[in-house]
Amino acid sequence: MIRVAGPSATVHVDGTPVEASFTPRLPGGPAVAGDRVDVDLRAGTGVVKAVRPRRTLLSRGEFSTRNRARPLVANADLLIVVAAAADPPFRPRFVDRYLVAGEFGGLDCALVITKMDLSHDAELIARAAQVYGDVGYPVITGSSDDPGTVARVRDLIGGRAAALCGHSGVGKSSLTRGLTGVARAVGDVSRRVGKGRHTTTDPRFIPMPGGGAVVDTAGVRTFYVPPMDPEDLAHGFPEIQAAAAGCRFRGCRHGGEAGCAVPGNVSPGRLDSYRRLLASIVT
């Protein structure tokens, strides 16, 4: 599945893009970019008959109904969270929510920090790169329109399919253009609220020359993690899960309980993110 736009989709059939509609009450649906589907071409136009089982699935929580997940990208191998060093400002808690969703959906995760050429808090960015790198996430810093940065991201992706996600205005579409040669809409940042304007509206699966692919997802201003239980949330923070092996009591929530081994062994900022998310899913 290349892209989904309302009641229609573009699918690859033997390497050829085909426009298709969806059968009512689509089995396995709703379909999203990256899905593998069964397509009926006998009517002269494509009809998607079913969505096949997914290897991975990146989802987000719904604002109005927090117990419902909205699928975004299927069968991607890698989630690349794209964040800006400035304009809009770097927000670690926002990055953490995406990483949790990626871990929950079975994707490898990485962080790309763009707009390093702008004036920014160098200490904050260096500290963030160290924290996420220590967890085990690849971290790339640079500029989305710099060929060297693009080359490093391309090397990171390799032959995999990568979903590019993050705030609006951080350079995802510019990075996609550099990686694939396909132009997407590029916008600016709202001076009033310091957040990016939405430019890309529909996730689209775009092959890269020489192998691999990217899915440039719509920029967002807020991201809610999909519904999950506390054990799934802990899995979304690998360093907390590892440190928790030393907790005195089974089922410790790492909220300051006696015998908890987590505080002092993980980044305080990451632990704060975990505690905030835990409070939001258990209330």
Phi, psi and omega in degrees: 000121179278311181203158175235129179227092180065236184276003182230170182208161170246126182236154174269124175238109183053040176084359182250128177293133181229132175280138186214156172253179182247142172290147179301146179049058186304118177299130180083356184277183004287151182279149177222169177304137181095347180293148169259129190227161171264128185237133176260120181253006187292336182276003181096333173235155184286142173230119178283120185263332182195153174260128181282161179304143186261144173284315180222160178207119173268123182231165173229158175280152177274141180297314186279334182228090188293345180268016179236137179259141176251114180293142181244309184218133180250148170063020172283150178269331191222135170257121174252111175277119180259121180229153180260146173291333179197154172057066004279159183293155180290131182233098183303322183296324178295315177301316182299320180297318177295318180298320177298316179297322178294314177299317181298325182272000176088017181263150163290154185229151177209166180233131173240122179255117185258180176059035177290347178281347178273161175296128183207171178280095186297324180294318179299314183292318179297319179295318179297316179300322179293315182299309183289326176296321179295328177294330182121004179274129172300137180233128177238131176243146180165218180226138186293342178255012176268123182303325179294318177296315179301319180296321179293322177293320179298318178296322178298317182290317182060231180267012184272170171259126185239133173266124178263120186225157176155189178301156169294145174082011181266354177108017180298316182291323176296320178294319177299316179299318179293325182282325189246340187081002180260124182279134169242166179298136179239126183243187180245195184244137178293120180290336184288317184249354178070024179233155184288154173275149178291130177239296174290129183253331182231129176302138182222131178279117185233117178294149174261143175302131179090359178119159184080173182202161174232152170241110180273106184272163179296137174292147182231160175260335178222142178227124177257136178291150177293162179302134179201163178265170183303326180293321177295321179297317179299323177297332180285352175238084188304323182289328176289319178299320179292316180294330183295344178298339180265003179293144183291323186247139177291140180082015179301135180266359174061040180256017181106013180295151175298135179087003178283131184265000188280308180304135182092345180247358177223167178300130177303324179294318178293321177296321177297319177301314180301313183295321178296315180293321178300316179297327183284333183265345181257357178269000000 
